[in-house]
Amino acid sequence: EEVDIVPRLLLPLAGNEEFDEEDNDKLPLELQYLPDNKTREEDPDIRCILLEALTQLVAKRPNREFIRDRNTYIILRELHKWEKDKKALAACENLVDILIR
């Protein structure tokens, strides 16, 4: 919580999607109301590294609950819809599976 690394890991994975007020308000401040020209990280290897780092963070239950409470699922949901790289897609699905357990 002190470092709040979650927004820093999620920001490159976020696009310029608009979310409803309720979902948007639950996101970390750094991920709310992103500009229209916001693009996701282009390199699929970097996206995989970011997703794998998040996966490591959710290995413990308190971290999983903390990350879940930050409404990270909506960023991951939109990334999953957008993702074309099979390795990054699998990493995203793995992370979502752990979060919804």
C-alpha positions as CSV (number, residue, x, y, z in Angstrom):
1,E,0.0,0.0,0.0
2,E,2.8,2.4,0.8
3,V,4.4,2.1,-2.6
4,D,1.1,1.6,-4.5
5,I,2.8,-0.2,-7.4
6,V,-0.4,-1.5,-8.8
7,P,-1.3,1.7,-10.8
8,R,2.3,1.8,-12.2
9,L,2.0,-1.7,-13.4
10,L,-1.5,-1.3,-14.8
11,L,-1.0,2.1,-16.6
12,P,0.9,0.7,-19.6
13,L,-1.8,-2.0,-19.9
14,A,-4.7,0.5,-19.9
15,G,-6.2,1.9,-23.1
16,N,-8.4,4.9,-23.6
17,E,-11.7,3.1,-22.7
18,E,-14.3,5.0,-20.9
19,F,-15.9,3.4,-17.8
20,D,-19.1,4.2,-16.0
21,E,-18.8,6.5,-13.0
22,E,-19.0,3.7,-10.4
23,D,-16.3,1.6,-12.0
24,N,-14.1,4.6,-12.7
25,D,-14.3,5.8,-9.1
26,K,-13.1,2.5,-7.7
27,L,-9.9,2.7,-9.9
28,P,-6.7,4.1,-8.5
29,L,-6.6,7.9,-9.2
30,E,-3.8,7.5,-11.7
31,L,-6.0,5.3,-13.9
32,Q,-9.1,7.4,-13.8
33,Y,-10.1,9.6,-16.8
34,L,-7.2,8.7,-19.1
35,P,-6.8,10.9,-22.1
36,D,-8.4,9.9,-25.5
37,N,-4.9,9.5,-27.0
38,K,-3.8,7.0,-24.3
39,T,-2.4,3.8,-25.9
40,R,-1.3,0.5,-24.5
41,E,2.2,-0.7,-24.4
42,E,3.1,-1.8,-27.9
43,D,5.6,-4.5,-27.0
44,P,3.9,-7.8,-26.1
45,D,6.9,-9.0,-24.1
46,I,6.6,-5.9,-21.9
47,R,2.9,-6.5,-21.5
48,C,3.7,-10.1,-20.4
49,I,6.2,-8.9,-17.9
50,L,3.8,-6.5,-16.4
51,L,1.0,-9.2,-16.2
52,E,3.5,-11.7,-14.7
53,A,4.5,-9.1,-12.1
54,L,0.9,-8.6,-11.1
55,T,0.5,-12.3,-11.0
56,Q,3.3,-12.5,-8.5
57,L,1.7,-9.8,-6.4
58,V,-1.6,-11.7,-6.2
59,A,0.0,-14.9,-4.9
60,K,-1.0,-14.0,-1.3
61,R,-4.6,-13.5,-0.3
62,P,-4.2,-10.0,1.3
63,N,-2.5,-8.7,-1.9
64,R,-5.2,-10.4,-4.0
65,E,-7.9,-8.7,-2.0
66,F,-6.2,-5.3,-2.1
67,I,-5.7,-5.5,-5.9
68,R,-9.3,-6.8,-6.4
69,D,-10.6,-3.8,-4.3
70,R,-8.8,-1.4,-6.6
71,N,-11.1,-2.6,-9.5
72,T,-8.2,-3.8,-11.6
73,Y,-10.4,-6.3,-13.2
74,I,-11.9,-3.7,-15.6
75,I,-8.5,-2.8,-16.9
76,L,-7.7,-6.5,-17.4
77,R,-11.1,-7.1,-19.0
78,E,-10.5,-4.4,-21.7
79,L,-6.9,-5.6,-22.2
80,H,-8.2,-9.1,-22.8
81,K,-10.6,-7.9,-25.4
82,W,-7.8,-6.0,-27.2
83,E,-4.9,-8.4,-26.8
84,K,-3.8,-10.3,-29.9
85,D,-0.5,-11.9,-28.7
86,K,-1.1,-15.4,-27.5
87,K,1.5,-15.3,-24.7
88,A,0.2,-12.0,-23.3
89,L,-3.4,-13.2,-23.6
90,A,-2.5,-16.4,-21.6
91,A,-0.8,-14.3,-19.0
92,C,-3.8,-12.0,-18.7
93,E,-6.2,-15.0,-18.4
94,N,-4.0,-16.5,-15.7
95,L,-4.0,-13.3,-13.7
96,V,-7.8,-13.0,-14.0
97,D,-8.3,-16.6,-13.0
98,I,-6.3,-16.0,-9.8
99,L,-8.1,-12.8,-9.0
100,I,-11.6,-14.3,-9.3
101,R,-10.8,-17.3,-7.1
